[in-house]
Amino acid sequence: MKRVLVTGTAGFIGFYLARLLLEEGFVVHGYDAITDYYDVTLKERRNQMLLQSPGYSFTHATLEENGTFDRVAAEFAPDIIVHLAGQAGVRYSLENPRAYLDSNLVGTFNVMEAARQLQVEHLLMASTSSVYGANEEMPFRETDKADTQLTFYAATKKANESMAHSYAHLWNIPTTMFRFFTVYGPWGRPDMALFKFTKGIFEGTPIDIYNHGDMYRDFTYVEDLVRGIRLLMDAVPGGPETAVEGDTLSPAAPYRVVNIGNSDKVRLMDFIEAIEAETGISAKRNYMEMQKGDVFATWADASLLRNLTGYAPKTDVRDGVAKFVKWYRDYYRV
């Protein structure tokens, strides 16, 4: 089977993708800095689970360390690189923008350089629905203009897309950028809404509800998301013969952008009520104004993913919430 280098494997999405690839028989090398942006123990637990597989090896280092990723990639000799590592979080980018500069720009440049040197078969990299920024027409389509990012996090991800296109053009590196839409599920990040809401409900502390709950998100269950990534690994962008209906395939490079979302706009209050129903506890609600940099709604048009792979994420948000709450009860023994 092919050799896949995955960055961010101690992270939420990277853990699930690495686990899926290992189950399918791929040889996987993980690369993660295991920073203290959130609970390091959670990251270490994920990584320890992956290390139980004989097909998995791991490097603990930052991407921005000069020369480290180049050396690791050269030694592992991957066929495919999936770049998921980076500084995440819309709201944290208001507090510490330099972390995004270092990780998302310098770190991503180092990944692209390694892909260039090794001439990998396919480079896949994470972007975000946040690049749509101030766009109001929904659902969001990959062909929509996306030049009005509202946070520095989103700006770094849009920069990644532009950087990747230039490298795909200059060095003929087949490259796919995927834009995520509000990923959730067991082993999720503590800074995300589902985790914070569930924690607050169980602990009896107020949960902060921005814009008084009048917000909508396209919640994407994590196993659906990584299934989409796995299938996109085989949808290698190339010449016109690789194009499909509604494609974003660049006329100047083997490069495309793909949304991965559930294509289902869910009201935030309905999401909270699903958590309350699953826990059997009513939340103490702290209604707040819209936070700086936030957007009113996200909603994916995922038809390109379906046209490329035949797959569409389908987990109902109530089922996904139930799985998360079960995991939370078991993990934290509540």
For each residue, the residues with C-beta under 8 A, 3 or more apart:
1: 24 25 26 27
2: 26 27 79 80 121
3: 26 27 28 29 76 77 78 79 80
4: 21 26 27 28 29 78 79 80 81 82 233
5: 28 29 31 72 73 76 78 80 81 82
6: 9 14 17 18 21 28 29 30 31 81 82 84
7: 14 30 31 32 63 81 82 83 84 85 111
8: 11 13 14 31 32 83 84 85 86
9: 6 14 15 17 18 28 30 31 32 46 47 50 58 84
10: 14 15 30 32 34 43 44 46 47
11: 8 14 15 32 43 46 84 85 88 189
12: 15 16 46 183 185 187 188 189 222
13: 8 16 17 84 126 180 183 222 225 226
14: 6 7 8 9 10 11 17 18 30 32 84 85
15: 9 10 11 12 18 19 46 47 49 50 187
16: 12 13 19 20 185 187 222 223 225 226
17: 6 9 13 14 20 21 82 84 226 229 230
18: 6 9 14 15 21 22 28 30 50 56
19: 15 16 22 23 49 50
20: 16 17 23 24 223 226 227 230
21: 4 6 17 18 24 26 28 230
22: 18 19 25 26 28 50 53 55 56
23: 19 20
24: 1 20 21 230
25: 1 22 55
26: 1 2 3 4 21 22 55
27: 1 2 3 4 55
28: 3 4 5 6 9 18 21 22 50 53 55 56 57
29: 3 4 5 6 56 57 58 59 72 76 78
30: 6 7 9 10 14 18 47 50 56 57 58 59
31: 5 6 7 8 9 58 59 61 63 69 72 85
32: 7 8 9 10 11 14 43 47 58 59 60 85
33: 60 61 62 63 85
34: 10 40 43 44 47 60
35: 40 62
36: 40
37: 87 88 89 92 99 191
38: 42 43 189 190 191
39: 42 43 190
40: 34 35 36 43 44
41: 44 45
42: 38 39 45 46 187 190
43: 10 11 32 34 38 39 40 46 47
44: 10 34 40 41 47 48
45: 41 42 48 49
46: 9 10 11 12 15 42 43 49 50 187
47: 9 10 15 30 32 34 43 44 50 51 58
48: 44 45 51 52
49: 15 19 45 46 52
50: 9 15 18 19 22 28 30 46 47 53 56 58
51: 47 48 56 58
52: 48 49
53: 22 28 50 56
54:
55: 22 25 26 27 28
56: 18 22 28 29 30 50 51 53
57: 28 29 30 76
58: 9 29 30 31 32 47 50 51
59: 29 30 31 32 68 72
60: 32 33 34
61: 31 33 65 68 69 72
62: 33 35 65 68 103 107
63: 7 31 33 69 85 103 106 107 108 110 111
64: 102 103 106 107 110
65: 61 62 68 69
66:
67: 70 71
68: 59 61 62 65 71 72
69: 31 61 63 65 72 73 107 110 111 114
70: 67 73 74 110 113 114 117
71: 67 68 74 75
72: 5 29 31 59 61 68 69 75 76
73: 5 69 70 76 77 78 81 114 117 118
74: 70 71 77 114 117 118
75: 71 72
76: 3 5 29 57 72 73
77: 3 73 74 118
78: 3 4 5 29 73 81 118 120
79: 2 3 4 120 121 122
80: 2 3 4 5 120 121 122 123 124 233
81: 4 5 6 7 73 78 111 114 115 120 122 123 124
82: 4 5 6 7 17 124 125 229 233
83: 7 8 86 108 111 123 124 125 126
84: 6 7 8 9 11 13 14 17 126
85: 7 8 11 14 31 32 33 63 103 107
86: 8 83 100 103 104 107 108 126 156
87: 37 92 93 99 100 102 103 104 153 156
88: 11 37 92 153 189 191
89: 37 92 93 153 191
90: 93 130 151 153 154 293 294
91: 94 95 191 291 293 294
92: 37 87 88 89 95 96 99 153 191
93: 87 89 90 96 97 100 151 152 153 293
94: 91 97 151 152 292 293
95: 91 92
96: 92 93 99 100
97: 93 94 100 101 152
98: 101 102
99: 37 87 92 96 102 103
100: 86 87 93 96 97 103 104 105 152 153 156
101: 97 98 104 105 106 156
102: 64 87 98 99 105 106 107
103: 62 63 64 85 86 87 99 100 106 107
104: 86 87 100 101 107 108 153 156 157 159 160
105: 100 101 102 108 109 156 159 160 163
106: 63 64 101 102 103 109 110
107: 62 63 64 69 85 86 102 103 104 110 111
108: 63 83 86 104 105 111 112 125 160 163 164
109: 105 106 112 113 163
110: 63 64 69 70 106 107 113 114
111: 7 63 69 81 83 107 108 114 115 123 125
112: 108 109 115 116 123 163 164 167 173
113: 70 109 110 116 117
114: 69 70 73 74 81 110 111 117 118
115: 81 111 112 118 119 120 123 167 173
116: 112 113 119 167 171 173
117: 70 73 74 113 114
118: 73 74 77 78 114 115
119: 115 116 171 173
120: 78 79 80 81 115 123 173
121: 2 79 80 174 236
122: 79 80 81 174 175 176 233 236
123: 80 81 83 111 112 115 120 164 168 173 174 175 176
124: 80 81 82 83 175 176 177 178 229 232 233
125: 82 83 108 111 160 164 175 176 177 178
126: 13 83 84 86 157 177 178 180
127: 131 157 158 160 161 177 178 179 180 257
128: 131 153 154 157 179 180
129: 132 140 179 180 181 182 218 259 261 298 300
130: 90 133 149 150 151 153 154 157 295
131: 127 128 146 149 154 157 158 161 179
132: 129 135 140 144 146 179 295 298
133: 130 146 147 148 149 150 154 295
134: 148 150 295
135: 132 138 140 144 145 146 148
136:
137: 144
138: 135 265 297 298 299
139: 218 263 265 299 300 301
140: 129 132 135 144 259 298 299 300 301
141: 144 259 301
142: 179 248 256 257 258 259 301 304
143: 246 248
144: 132 135 137 140 141
145: 135
146: 131 132 133 135 149 158
147: 133 158
148: 133 134 135
149: 130 131 133 146 154 155 157 158
150: 130 133 134 154 293 294 295
151: 90 93 94 130 154 155 293
152: 93 94 97 100 155 156
153: 87 88 89 90 92 93 100 104 128 130 156 157
154: 90 128 130 131 133 149 150 151 157 158
155: 149 151 152 158 159
156: 86 87 100 101 104 105 152 153 159 160
157: 104 126 127 128 130 131 149 153 154 160 161
158: 127 131 146 147 149 154 155 161 162
159: 104 105 155 156 162 163
160: 104 105 108 125 127 156 157 163 164 177
161: 127 131 157 158 164 165 177 257
162: 158 159 165 166
163: 105 108 109 112 159 160 166 167
164: 108 112 123 125 160 161 167 168 175 177 255
165: 161 162 168 169 175 250 252 253 255
166: 162 163 169 170
167: 112 115 116 163 164 170 171 173 175
168: 123 164 165 171 172 173 174 175 237 250 253 254 255
169: 165 166 172 250 252 253 255
170: 166 167
171: 116 119 167 168
172: 168 169 253 254
173: 112 115 116 119 120 123 167 168 254
174: 121 122 123 168 236 237 238 254 255
175: 122 123 124 125 164 165 167 168 237 253 254 255 256
176: 122 123 124 125 232 235 236 237 255 256 257 258
177: 124 125 126 127 160 161 164 255 256 257 258
178: 124 125 126 127 228 229 232 257 258 259 260
179: 127 128 129 131 132 142 257 258 259 260 261 300
180: 13 126 127 128 129 183 220 225 260 261
181: 129 217 218 219 220 259 260 261 262 298 299 300
182: 129 193 217 218 219 220 261 298
183: 12 13 180 188 220 221 222 225
184: 188 192 193 194 219 220 221 222 320 321 324
185: 12 16 188 221 222 223 320 323 324
186: 222 323 324 326 327 328
187: 12 15 16 42 46 222 327
188: 12 183 184 185 192 194 195 222 324
189: 11 12 38 88 192 195
190: 38 39 42 195 196 199
191: 37 38 88 89 91 92 195 196
192: 184 188 189 195 196
193: 182 184 196 197 217 268 271
194: 184 188 197 198 271 275 321 324
195: 188 189 190 191 192 198 199 324 328
196: 190 191 192 193 199 200 207 208
197: 193 194 200 201 207 271 272 275 283
198: 194 195 201 202 275 279 324 325 328
199: 190 195 196 202 203 205 328
200: 196 197 203 204 205 206 207 283 284
201: 197 198 204 207 275 276 279 281 282 283
202: 198 199 279 281 328 332 334
203: 199 200
204: 200 201 284
205: 199 200 284
206: 200 283 284 285 286
207: 196 197 200 201 272 283 284 285 286
208: 196 286 288
209: 212 213 268 269 272 285 286 287 288
210: 215 288 289 290 291 294
211: 214 215 268 288 289 290 294 296
212: 209 287 288 289
213: 209 267 268 269 272 285 287
214: 211 268 296
215: 210 211 267 268 290 294 296 297
216: 265 266 267 268 296 297 298 299
217: 181 182 193 265 266 268 271 297 298
218: 129 139 181 182 261 262 263 264 265 266 298 299 300
219: 181 182 184 262 264 266 271 317 320
220: 180 181 182 183 184 224 225 260 261 262 300 313
221: 183 184 185 224 225 262 313 315 319 320 323
222: 12 13 16 183 184 185 186 187 188 225 226
223: 16 20 185 226 227 315
224: 220 221 227 228 262 313 314 315
225: 13 16 180 183 220 221 222 228 229 260 313
226: 13 16 17 20 222 223 229 230
227: 20 223 224 230 231 311 313
228: 178 224 225 231 232 260 305 309 311 313
229: 17 82 124 178 225 226 232 233 260
230: 17 20 21 24 226 227 233
231: 227 228 234 235 308 309 310 311
232: 124 176 178 228 229 235 258 305 308 309
233: 4 80 82 122 124 229 230
234: 231 309
235: 176 231 232 242 308 309
236: 121 122 174 176 242 254
237: 168 174 175 176 242 249 250 254 255 256
238: 174 241 242 254
239: 242 254
240: 243 249
241: 238
242: 235 236 237 238 239 249 254
243: 240 247 249
244: 247 304 307 308
245: 307
246: 143 303 304 307
247: 243 244 256 304 307 308
248: 142 143 256 257 258 304
249: 237 240 242 243 254 255 256
250: 165 168 169 237 253 254 255 256
251:
252: 165 169 255
253: 165 168 169 172 175 250
254: 168 172 173 174 175 236 237 238 239 242 249 250
255: 164 165 168 169 174 175 176 177 237 249 250 252
256: 142 175 176 177 237 247 248 249 250
257: 127 142 161 176 177 178 179 248
258: 142 176 177 178 179 232 248 304 305 308
259: 129 140 141 142 178 179 181 300 301 302 304 305
260: 178 179 180 181 220 225 228 229 300 302 305 313
261: 129 179 180 181 182 218 220 298 299 300 302 313
262: 181 218 219 220 221 224 300 302 313 314 315 317
263: 139 218 299 300 301 302 312 313
264: 218 219 299 317
265: 138 139 216 217 218 297 298 299
266: 216 217 218 219 270 271 317
267: 213 215 216 270 271
268: 193 209 211 213 214 215 216 217 271 272
269: 209 213 272 273
270: 266 267 273 274 317
271: 193 194 197 217 219 266 267 268 274 275 317 321
272: 197 207 209 213 268 269 275 276 283 285
273: 269 270 276 277
274: 270 271 277 278 317 318 321
275: 194 197 198 201 271 272 278 279 283 321 325
276: 201 272 273 279 280 281 282 283
277: 273 274 280 318
278: 274 275 318 321 322 325
279: 198 201 202 275 276 325
280: 276 277
281: 201 202 276
282: 201 276
283: 197 200 201 206 207 272 275 276
284: 200 204 205 206 207
285: 206 207 209 213 272
286: 206 207 208 209
287: 209 212 213
288: 208 209 210 211 212 291
289: 210 211 212
290: 210 211 215 294 296
291: 91 210 288 294
292: 94
293: 90 91 93 94 150 151
294: 90 91 150 210 211 215 290 291
295: 130 132 133 134 150 298
296: 211 214 215 216 290
297: 138 215 216 217 265
298: 129 132 138 140 181 182 216 217 218 261 265 295
299: 138 139 140 181 216 218 261 263 264 265
300: 129 139 140 179 181 218 220 259 260 261 262 263
301: 139 140 141 142 259 263 304
302: 259 260 261 262 263 305 306 312 313
303: 246 306 307
304: 142 244 246 247 248 258 259 301 307 308
305: 228 232 258 259 260 302 308 309 311 312
306: 302 303 309 310 311 312
307: 244 245 246 247 303 304
308: 231 232 235 244 247 258 304 305
309: 228 231 232 234 235 305 306
310: 231 306
311: 227 228 231 305 306
312: 263 302 305 306
313: 220 221 224 225 227 228 260 261 262 263 302
314: 224 262
315: 221 223 224 262 319 320
316: 319 320
317: 219 262 264 266 270 271 274 320 321
318: 274 277 278 321 322
319: 221 315 316 322 323
320: 184 185 219 221 315 316 317 323 324
321: 184 194 271 274 275 278 317 318 324 325
322: 278 318 319 325 326
323: 185 186 221 319 320 326 327
324: 184 185 186 188 194 195 198 320 321 327 328
325: 198 275 278 279 321 322 328 329
326: 186 322 323 329 330
327: 186 187 323 324 330 331
328: 186 195 198 199 202 324 325 331 332 334
329: 325 326 332 333 334
330: 326 327 333
331: 327 328
332: 202 328 329
333: 329 330
334: 202 328 329
